[in-house]
Amino acid sequence: MERIAANSVLPAHREPLTLVTSDGLRLVGELALPMDRPPVATMVCLHPLPTHGGMMDSHLFRKAAWRLPALADLAVLRFNTRGTSSASGTSEGAFDACAGEGLDLRAAVDLARDRGLPGIWLVGWSFGTDVVLRHGLLPDVQGALLLSPPLRYSSVADRQAWTADGRPLVVMVPEFDDFLPPDEAAPAFASVPQVQFLPVPGAKHLWVGEKYTTIVLNQIVSTLTGHPTQLPSDWDGPMSKWSDL
């Protein structure tokens, strides 16, 4: 047994891919699948603000792709929204303040549907939560989990749409969030009756530290599978390390 560290990469089938949006842009992405069995659910990742460093390799999503196919049998689909760069490459187009990014989200969900991936959930982080709130009520989406929602590019009307639709919405808000702490976020989501609102003591907007990574990944798996989950901290099997950390 070896302890899972911040740079641990567990076995998965990882496929670089290109998403094509309805307005003709090619987006850089990756799909990570369990090695030897079908996934039980699918996580589509919407990353933080690209104008401030957000990308598909932002640490929570990178670690989800490294761990969750092996630990929880999840499919993890990450991609760079329009104009966003990461080590995997740069997506075509330019940042569009949460408007055109809705087409990016639709392209990702369409790919997951076309691949026959089960139980598609959206997981947005910071700016990605606004993309989810504005554009995430797509036919193939089961629900969404929001991490550190700033509510900068989405509106009351977007939350009202989720209320009317009724699909589940889980909201995790760090105690020391720089943009919307729990005492401000709770009233904003109070009108959405299906929300599961989860303030996280001690955490900050970027969820830095393995303690908070673990809290987030446990909640993602619990939400997507419908079963409360505590992921193991050790792995008995092949494990590589990402050398760029």
QUIPEBEL-V937688 format. One record per residue. N is the residue number from 0. RES is the residue in one small letter. PHI is phi in radians with two decimals (NA if undefined). PSI is psi as a letter, one per 30 degrees, with the letter a starting at -180 (999 if undefined). BURIAL is I if it has 24 or more other ideal C-beta (glycine too) atoms within 12 Angstrom, else O. Layout:
BEGIN
N,RES,PHI,PSI,BURIAL  N,RES,PHI,PSI,BURIAL
END
This chain:
BEGIN
0,m,NA,k,O  1,e,-2.24,k,O  2,r,-1.20,k,O  3,i,-1.40,j,I  4,a,-1.85,l,O  5,a,-1.04,e,O  6,n,-1.87,g,O  7,s,-1.34,k,I  8,v,-2.11,j,I  9,l,-1.56,l,I  10,p,-1.08,k,I  11,a,-2.88,l,I  12,h,-1.57,j,O  13,r,-1.94,k,I  14,e,-2.08,j,O  15,p,-1.10,k,O  16,l,-2.57,l,I  17,t,-2.13,k,O  18,l,-1.63,k,I  19,v,-2.03,k,I  20,t,-1.45,l,I  21,s,-1.19,f,O  22,d,-1.75,g,O  23,g,1.53,g,O  24,l,-1.58,k,I  25,r,-1.84,k,O  26,l,-1.94,k,I  27,v,-1.38,k,I  28,g,-2.65,l,I  29,e,-2.62,k,I  30,l,-2.03,k,I  31,a,-1.92,k,I  32,l,-2.19,l,I  33,p,-0.98,k,I  34,m,-1.19,e,O  35,d,-2.31,g,O  36,r,-2.76,l,O  37,p,-1.26,l,O  38,p,-1.24,l,I  39,v,-1.66,f,I  40,a,-2.85,l,I  41,t,-2.29,k,I  42,m,-1.92,j,I  43,v,-1.78,j,I  44,c,-1.66,k,I  45,l,-2.03,j,I  46,h,-1.42,l,I  47,p,-1.14,l,I  48,l,-1.03,j,I  49,p,-1.20,f,I  50,t,-1.24,f,O  51,h,-2.20,h,O  52,g,1.68,f,O  53,g,-1.22,k,I  54,m,-2.93,l,I  55,m,-1.10,f,I  56,d,-1.62,g,I  57,s,-0.93,k,I  58,h,-1.03,e,I  59,l,-1.10,e,I  60,f,-1.30,e,I  61,r,-1.09,e,I  62,k,-1.20,e,I  63,a,-1.05,e,I  64,a,-1.18,e,I  65,w,-1.31,f,I  66,r,-1.99,e,I  67,l,-1.25,f,I  68,p,-1.06,e,I  69,a,-1.41,e,I  70,l,-1.48,f,I  71,a,-2.39,g,I  72,d,1.03,h,I  73,l,-1.68,k,I  74,a,-1.55,k,I  75,v,-2.15,j,I  76,l,-1.89,j,I  77,r,-2.01,l,I  78,f,-2.79,l,I  79,n,-1.56,k,I  80,t,-1.14,l,I  81,r,-0.88,k,I  82,g,1.39,g,I  83,t,-1.68,k,I  84,s,-2.01,k,I  85,s,-2.62,a,I  86,a,-1.06,f,O  87,s,-1.38,f,I  88,g,2.33,a,O  89,t,-2.00,k,I  90,s,-1.31,k,I  91,e,-1.17,l,I  92,g,1.60,a,I  93,a,-2.45,l,O  94,f,-0.88,k,I  95,d,-2.25,g,I  96,a,0.93,h,O  97,c,1.39,g,I  98,a,-1.62,d,O  99,g,-1.07,f,I  100,e,-1.07,f,I  101,g,-1.11,e,I  102,l,-1.21,e,I  103,d,-1.12,e,I  104,l,-1.05,e,I  105,r,-1.07,e,I  106,a,-1.08,e,I  107,a,-1.18,e,I  108,v,-1.14,e,I  109,d,-1.07,e,I  110,l,-1.12,e,I  111,a,-1.05,e,I  112,r,-1.12,e,O  113,d,-1.15,f,O  114,r,-1.41,f,I  115,g,1.28,g,O  116,l,-1.29,k,I  117,p,-1.50,l,O  118,g,0.83,i,I  119,i,-1.35,k,I  120,w,-2.10,k,I  121,l,-1.71,k,I  122,v,-2.15,j,I  123,g,-1.82,k,I  124,w,-2.27,k,I  125,s,0.96,c,I  126,f,-0.89,e,I  127,g,-1.05,f,I  128,t,-1.20,e,I  129,d,-1.18,e,I  130,v,-1.06,e,I  131,v,-1.12,e,I  132,l,-1.11,e,I  133,r,-1.35,e,I  134,h,-2.24,g,I  135,g,-1.49,f,I  136,l,-1.45,i,I  137,l,-1.75,l,I  138,p,-1.00,e,O  139,d,-1.62,g,I  140,v,-1.63,k,I  141,q,-1.51,e,I  142,g,3.07,a,I  143,a,-2.57,l,I  144,l,-2.14,k,I  145,l,-1.94,k,I  146,l,-1.94,k,I  147,s,0.95,h,I  148,p,-1.23,k,I  149,p,-1.53,f,I  150,l,0.93,h,I  151,r,-1.62,e,I  152,y,-1.89,f,I  153,s,-1.97,l,I  154,s,-2.27,l,O  155,v,-1.01,e,O  156,a,-1.06,e,O  157,d,-1.15,e,I  158,r,-1.18,e,I  159,q,-1.11,e,O  160,a,-1.12,e,O  161,w,-1.15,e,I  162,t,-1.02,e,O  163,a,-1.12,e,O  164,d,-1.29,e,O  165,g,1.56,f,O  166,r,-1.18,k,I  167,p,-1.12,k,I  168,l,-2.42,j,I  169,v,-1.91,k,I  170,v,-2.17,j,I  171,m,-1.87,k,I  172,v,-2.14,k,I  173,p,-1.14,k,I  174,e,-0.99,e,O  175,f,-1.91,h,O  176,d,-1.07,k,I  177,d,-1.29,f,O  178,f,-1.96,e,I  179,l,-2.59,i,I  180,p,-1.22,l,I  181,p,-0.96,e,I  182,d,-1.24,f,O  183,e,-1.69,e,O  184,a,-1.26,e,I  185,a,-1.03,e,O  186,p,-1.10,e,O  187,a,-1.14,e,I  188,f,-1.77,g,I  189,a,-1.11,f,O  190,s,-1.43,f,O  191,v,-1.82,j,I  192,p,-1.12,f,O  193,q,-1.51,g,O  194,v,-1.20,k,I  195,q,-1.76,j,O  196,f,-1.74,k,I  197,l,-2.21,j,I  198,p,-1.25,k,I  199,v,-2.08,j,I  200,p,-1.02,k,O  201,g,1.45,f,O  202,a,-1.42,l,I  203,k,-2.09,l,O  204,h,-0.94,e,I  205,l,-1.61,g,I  206,w,0.95,h,I  207,v,-1.29,k,O  208,g,1.91,k,O  209,e,-1.09,e,O  210,k,-0.99,e,O  211,y,-1.39,e,I  212,t,-1.00,e,I  213,t,-1.08,e,I  214,i,-1.05,e,I  215,v,-1.16,e,I  216,l,-1.13,e,I  217,n,-1.04,e,I  218,q,-1.22,e,I  219,i,-1.01,e,I  220,v,-1.14,e,I  221,s,-1.04,e,I  222,t,-1.21,e,I  223,l,-1.26,e,I  224,t,-1.67,f,I  225,g,1.38,g,O  226,h,-2.22,k,O  227,p,-0.94,k,O  228,t,-2.33,k,I  229,q,-2.10,j,O  230,l,-1.19,k,I  231,p,-1.17,l,O  232,s,-1.69,f,O  233,d,-2.24,l,O  234,w,-2.37,k,O  235,d,-1.85,i,O  236,g,2.91,a,O  237,p,-1.06,k,O  238,m,-2.66,k,O  239,s,-1.95,l,O  240,k,-2.12,k,O  241,w,-1.39,j,O  242,s,-1.38,f,O  243,d,-1.54,f,O  244,l,-1.27,999,O
END
